[in-house]
Amino acid sequence: MADEEQIDSSGDEPGLDGEPADAAPPPGAEEAGTPDDEELRRRLDEELRKLRVEDVLLQSVVSLINLTSRRIAKPDEQDLEQAQLGIEAIRALAGLLPDEPAAQVREALSQLQVAYAREASGGAEDDEQGAPPSGGEEPSPTPGPDRPSGLWTPPGSSA
């Protein structure tokens, strides 16, 4: 095994040019390889020029949805007061969003409100999985001529 090279115990293995790998780069090399503070400021300024308030608002609402969901659903993180605050904040901000994302946010908000109500009432629906509703009959899977749609209609408006 005389052909094997010995590794220097100092940990400084030579680089391709024979210099130790941790040797300082030559002067000026750092400026060419990594951006300096001025370049970073320029890039940040350019990104801020492109950024719209609606984008930040939507990101914030998505963060609130995710956090509120955790405060409702994760037993080790559950905090219904925080969840309620999150729901109110999402509701307030949804009206400031453009139409398409606002519709998606309202759908998520609706799901959060149902989950909140279930947890706030003690998770009663989870305890009765598979049990029929209080009426005693299984709900019909699809409405038909002899089956009601399940939608509430005002009295006297049935056809």
N, C-alpha and C positions, 0 to 999 in steps of 0.2 A: 504494500500500500504506500509505497514511496511516491507514487504519481499524484496522490491527493495533496491539494494545497492546504496549508495550515491556516486556520482562521485566527486572526489577531484577537487576543482576549480583551482588547480594549473596546471592541464593538465597532470600531471604525473600519468598515470594509471599504476598500478602494472603489471609487466610482469608475465610470468608463474612461475618464481622463487621468486616472491614477490618484486623484485627490480624494481625501476622506469624504464619505457621503454626507457628513454633517458640517462640512466646511461652509463658510459664509459665501453667498453668491458674489460674483464680481460686481463692482460698483456699476449702477445703472441697470443691472439685470432685473432687480426687483421692480423698478418702474415699468419695464416693458412687460413683465409677466403678470403683475397684479395691479388693479386700479388703485390710484392714490385717492386721497380724500376729495380732491376736486372732481375727479371722474365719478366717484360714487355720488357726490352731490348732483352732478349733471344727470346721471341716470335716474336718481330718485325724483328729481324735478320733472324729468320727461314722463315718468310713470304717473306722477301726480297730475300732470297736464291731461293725461288720457282718462284718469279716473273720474267717475261720475258719482254723485251723491247717491243716486238710486242703487248703484252697485254696492256701495258700503252699507246702505240701508238693508238691502236684501241679504247680504252676508250676515249682518247683525241679527236679522229676523231668523235666519236659518240656525244661527248659533243659539238663539233663545228657544227655538223649537226643540233642538237637540237636548239642551240642558233641561228644559221643562219636562221633556219625555223621561229623562233619567230620574228627575225628582219625583215623578209619579210611579214609574215602573220598577225601578231597582230597589229592592227592599233595604239594602245596606246604604242607599243614598236618599231614600224617600223623605221628602220634606214638602208636605202639601201646602204650607204657607208660601214657600218659594215657588211651587208650581202654580199657585193661584196668581202670584205676582207676574210670573212668566206669561200666563194666559192673558192677563190684562194688557201687558206690554205688547204682545203679539197682536192682539185685537186692535190696539191703538195704532200700531205701525202699519198694519195691513192696508189701511185706506190710503197710505202715502205711496204705495207701490204701483208700478204700471199694471195694467189689467191682467195680463197672462200670469205673471208671478203672483199677483194678489189672489187670483182664483186658487192657485195651488196652495198658497199659504192658508187661505180660509179652509180648504179641505183638511190640511194638517191640523189647523186650530180646532176644527170640529172633532177630529179624532182625539186630540188632547183633552178636550172638554168631556167627552164620553169617558175616557180613561180616568180623568180626575173624579168625575161623579161616581164612578164605580169604586174607586179607592176611598173616596171620602165617605161613602156609605158602608164601608167595611168590606168591600169586595164580595158582596152578596152573590153576584152573578157567577163568580168563580166557584163558590160553594155548591151551586146547583147545576153544575155542568151536566148536560144531557137530560135534565129534568124538563118536563113540558112547562109552558108558561102557566100562570095561575089559573087560566081558563080550563085547564085539564086536557085540552086537545092539542095535538101537534099542529103547528102552523102549516098551511098548505104551501108547498114549495113554489108553485106558479099560480098566478091568478087565472081564473077561467070564468065561463058564464055562470057556473054554480058555486064558484069560490070567490070571496071578496078579495080585493087587491091588497088589503091591509092598510090602505091609506084612510085617514080620517076625512070624512066629508060632512059638511053641515047637515043637520036634519032637514029633510024635505028636498034635498037636492039629488037623491038617488034616481037613476033612470029606470 
